[in-house]
């Protein structure tokens, strides 16, 4: 009987110590209530809590938390249905507000993300939803973050994972993409053929210019040769005439002297 009492006493002491001294891990915040009312928020480290008078009511992680937002159907401005899902990243910044600002801040954030997403996509046409993902993400974050301040939560970012249109719309989009690719291929081929024709014409023109320049230079050279030949003959003739004239003059002088 004495052993049983001792064991019960030992268990009571262990429970008392476990309830009295609490260790809060790093990047965590624990909310303490005293007699059912908020008392304080405990940071990382060893803390003393008076049993039965105080208790740890809520435990919050201060790390960045990824939250999957369930897939839902959204209707675009041009009345096209889209299956959309995403992931939301948030962080608890105020443990007290996270404990008492909402009965379930995770559920509140999820619901608000879904309603905001439907509202944002409803203002866009189908093509724009694929082109403006960053804008959609930013608008959702701004809208949720404003409301989440009352819940002690900071919304960091939102990312759309999938945008899935109906099968018939997806098939039409694929057909459009194929047509665009074929169009670009035809344009590229025609541009290549056009450039080829331009190159051939340019080469033919250059060859004609080179040929004409060659013929012109040949004619110039021939004319210059003929002119040079005429000049040479004229100079030789003039020298011959001068020589004959000089000989006649010398003969006449000799006759006068004799």
C-alpha positions in Angstrom: 0.0 0.0 0.0 2.8 2.3 0.9 4.5 1.6 -2.5 1.4 2.4 -4.4 1.0 5.7 -2.6 4.7 6.5 -3.4 4.2 5.7 -7.0 1.1 7.9 -7.2 2.9 10.7 -5.5 5.9 10.3 -7.9 3.5 10.4 -10.9 1.8 13.5 -9.4 5.2 15.2 -9.0 6.2 14.4 -12.6 2.9 15.7 -13.9 3.2 18.8 -11.8 6.7 19.5 -13.1 5.6 18.8 -16.7 2.7 21.2 -16.3 4.8 23.8 -14.5 7.9 24.0 -16.8 7.3 24.3 -20.5 9.8 24.6 -23.3 8.7 26.5 -26.3 10.6 25.5 -29.5 12.3 28.0 -31.9 10.0 29.7 -34.3 6.9 29.0 -32.2 4.6 31.1 -30.0 2.3 29.7 -27.3 -0.7 31.6 -26.0 -1.3 31.3 -22.2 -4.6 31.9 -20.6 -5.2 32.5 -16.9 -8.6 31.4 -15.6 -9.9 31.3 -19.2 -8.6 34.8 -20.2 -5.7 35.7 -22.3 -2.6 36.3 -20.2 0.6 36.3 -22.3 2.4 35.0 -25.3 5.4 32.8 -24.7 8.4 32.9 -27.0 11.1 30.2 -27.5 12.8 29.0 -24.3 12.0 27.6 -20.9 8.9 29.1 -19.1 7.3 28.6 -15.7 3.5 28.2 -15.7 1.4 27.9 -12.5 -0.6 24.7 -12.9 -4.4 24.9 -12.7 -4.2 28.7 -12.6 -2.7 29.1 -16.1 -2.7 26.9 -19.2 -1.3 26.8 -22.7 -4.4 27.4 -24.8 -2.9 27.8 -28.3 0.3 26.8 -30.0 1.3 28.6 -33.2 4.2 28.0 -35.6 5.8 31.3 -36.9 7.3 29.6 -40.0 6.1 30.2 -43.5 3.2 27.8 -44.2 2.1 26.6 -47.6 -1.6 26.1 -47.9 -3.2 24.2 -50.8 -6.4 26.0 -52.0 -8.8 23.4 -53.3 -9.7 23.3 -57.0 -12.8 25.2 -58.0 -14.7 26.3 -61.1 -14.4 29.9 -62.1 -16.3 31.7 -64.9 -14.5 34.2 -67.0 -15.8 37.4 -68.4 -16.6 35.7 -71.7 -18.6 33.0 -69.9 -16.0 30.2 -70.1 -15.6 27.8 -67.2 -12.1 27.3 -65.8 -10.9 24.7 -63.2 -8.5 26.6 -61.0 -6.4 25.6 -58.1 -3.4 27.2 -56.3 -1.2 27.4 -53.3 -1.1 30.2 -50.7 1.9 31.0 -48.5 1.2 32.7 -45.2 2.9 33.3 -41.8 1.5 33.9 -38.3 2.7 37.3 -37.1 0.5 37.8 -34.1 -0.2 34.8 -32.0 -2.9 36.5 -29.9 -4.9 37.6 -33.0 -4.4 34.2 -34.6 -5.9 32.6 -31.5 -8.9 35.0 -30.9 -9.4 36.9 -34.2 -11.0 33.9 -35.9 -12.3 30.5 -34.9 -10.2 29.0 -37.7 -7.9 31.4 -39.6 -6.8 28.6 -42.0 -10.3 27.9 -43.1 -11.0 31.7 -43.3 -7.9 32.3 -45.5 -8.9 29.4 -47.8 -12.5 30.6 -48.3 -11.4 34.1 -48.9 -8.7 33.0 -51.4 -11.4 31.0 -53.4 -14.0 33.9 -53.4 -11.3 36.4 -54.4 -10.0 34.2 -57.2 -13.5 33.8 -58.6 -14.0 37.6 -58.5 -10.7 38.4 -60.2 -11.1 35.8 -62.9 -14.7 36.9 -63.5 -13.3 40.3 -64.7 -11.0 38.7 -67.3 -11.5 37.1 -70.6 -10.2 33.6 -71.2 -7.0 34.5 -73.0 -6.1 37.1 -70.4 -6.3 34.6 -67.6 -3.3 32.7 -69.1 -1.4 35.9 -69.9 -1.9 37.7 -66.6 -1.2 35.1 -63.9 1.2 37.4 -62.0 -1.5 40.2 -61.9 -4.1 37.7 -60.7 -1.7 36.4 -58.0 -0.9 39.9 -56.8 -4.6 40.9 -56.6 -5.5 37.9 -54.5 -2.6 38.5 -52.1 -3.6 42.2 -51.7 -7.2 41.3 -51.0 -6.5 38.5 -48.6 -3.7 40.3 -46.8 -6.0 43.2 -45.9 -8.5 40.9 -44.2 -5.9 38.6 -42.7 -4.5 41.4 -40.6 -7.4 40.9 -38.1 -6.4 37.3 -37.9 -2.7 37.9 -37.0 -1.7 36.4 -40.3 0.5 37.9 -43.1 -0.2 36.5 -46.6 3.1 36.3 -48.4 2.2 35.2 -51.9 -0.3 33.2 -53.9 0.5 31.0 -56.9 -1.9 29.5 -59.4 -0.9 25.9 -60.0 -3.3 25.0 -62.8 -5.8 26.7 -65.1 -7.8 24.0 -66.9 -10.5 25.0 -69.5 -13.1 22.5 -70.7 -12.0 19.9 -73.2 -13.7 21.6 -76.2 -12.1 24.9 -75.4 -8.7 23.2 -74.9 -9.0 21.5 -78.3 -9.9 24.8 -79.9 -6.9 26.5 -78.3 -4.6 23.7 -79.5 -6.1 24.0 -83.0 -5.5 27.8 -82.9 -1.9 27.3 -81.8 -1.3 24.8 -84.6 -2.8 27.2 -87.2 -0.6 30.0 -85.8 2.5 27.8 -86.1 1.6 26.8 -89.7 1.0 30.5 -90.5 4.4 31.5 -89.1 6.0 28.6 -91.1 4.4 29.8 -94.3 5.4 33.4 -93.7 9.0 32.3 -92.9 9.1 30.2 -96.1 7.8 33.1 -98.2 10.2 35.5 -96.6 13.1 33.1 -97.3 12.0 32.7 -101.0 11.6 36.5 -101.3 15.0 37.1 -99.9 16.4 34.4 -102.2 14.9 36.2 -105.2 16.3 39.5 -104.0 19.7 38.0 -103.6 19.6 36.5 -107.1 18.5 39.8 -108.6 21.1 41.7 -106.7 23.8 39.3 -107.8 22.6 39.5 -111.5 22.6 43.3 -111.3 26.1 43.3 -109.7 27.3 41.0 -112.5 25.9 43.3 -115.2 27.4 46.4 -113.6 30.8 44.6 -113.3 30.5 43.6 -116.9 29.7 47.1 -118.1 32.4 48.5 -116.0 34.8 46.1 -117.6 33.7 46.9 -121.1 33.9 50.6 -120.3 37.4 50.3 -119.0 38.4 48.2 -122.0 37.1 50.9 -124.3 38.9 53.6 -122.4 42.1 51.6 -122.5 41.7 51.0 -126.2 41.0 54.7 -126.9 44.0 55.8 -124.8 46.2 53.3 -126.7 45.0 54.7 -130.1 45.5 58.3 -128.9 49.0 57.4 -127.7 49.8 55.8 -131.0 48.6 58.8 -133.0 50.6 61.1 -130.7 53.7 59.0 -131.3 53.3 59.0 -135.1 52.7 62.7 -135.1 55.8 63.4 -133.0 57.9 61.1 -135.3 56.5 62.9 -138.4 57.2 66.3 -136.9 60.8 65.3 -136.1 61.3 63.9 -139.6 60.0 67.1 -141.2 62.2 69.2 -138.9 65.2 67.1 -139.8 64.5 67.4 -143.6 64.0 71.2 -143.2 67.3 71.5 -141.3 69.1 69.5 -144.0 67.7 71.8 -146.8 68.6 74.9 -144.9 72.2 73.6 -144.3 72.6 72.8 -148.1 71.4 76.3 -149.0 73.8 77.9 -146.7 76.7 75.9 -148.1 75.8 76.9 -151.7 75.7 80.6 -150.7 79.1 80.3 -149.1 80.7 78.6 -152.1 
